[in-house]
Amino acid sequence: MEKKSEMSFEEAMSKLEAIVKELESGNCTLDDAINKYTDGMNLAKTCGDKLNSATEKVNKILTDNGELKDFEIPEE
């Protein structure tokens, strides 16, 4: 199985959505539901981490020499 951190955001989100549907169906044993819930929480963390990383990248701008620096809008 692929490590959650190596999954794309879309893959992790798709797996998370599938787990939610399975849990909502109510057709799981208690032990299976607990395992699915745990997997879902790990996937949710993976998605959150990937979104935070993307947000940090979006909030940066490349300077002329290729270094990342914080994007700031000059105040007038």
N, C-alpha and C positions, 0 to 999 in steps of 0.2 A: 504494500500500500504506500502511496505517495505521502511524504511528510506534509503536514498541513502548512508549514512555512514555505514549502516549495510550490504549493498550489497557486494558481492565479486567483485574483479576487473573485472572478466570475465562477471558477470551479468551486471555490469554498462556499460561495453564496448559494450556488445550485445545490450542493450537498446539504447545506444548512436548511434550505427550503424543503428538501425531500424529508429530512428528519422531522421538521415541524409537521408536515403533512402526516407522517407515520404516527407521531405522537397524538395529533388531533384525531386520528381515526379511532383511537382507543382499542386497537387490535393488538396491543403489545402486552406481554407479561410484565409484571412489576420490575423484574431484573432487567429485561430488555429495555423497558422505558428509562430506567436509571442510566443504563449504558448509552442509550441514544441521547438522553439529556446531557450527559457528560461530554459526548462527542460534539453535540450542538454548541455547548458553551465554549469548547476549545475552538470550534470553527468560527464562532462569533468573535472570539478574541483575535483570531487570525485576520478576519475581515476588518476589525477595528484597527489592528496594527497596520494593515496595508492601507487603509484610508488615512490614518495619521501620517504615514510615510508619504503618501501622494500629496496630502495637504502641505507638508513641509516642502516638498519639491515645487509645488505650485507657488508657494510663498517666497521662492527664491528666483533670482534672475542671474543669467550668466553675464559676467563682465567681459570685456574685450579679451582678456587673457585666459578665459575659460574657467575662472574660479566662480564658485557660487557665493552670492552675497544676499543679505536680506533685501527684499524689495520695499522701498519706502517711497511714498508719494510726497513730493515737496509741498510744504504748506506755504500758502501765499501770505 
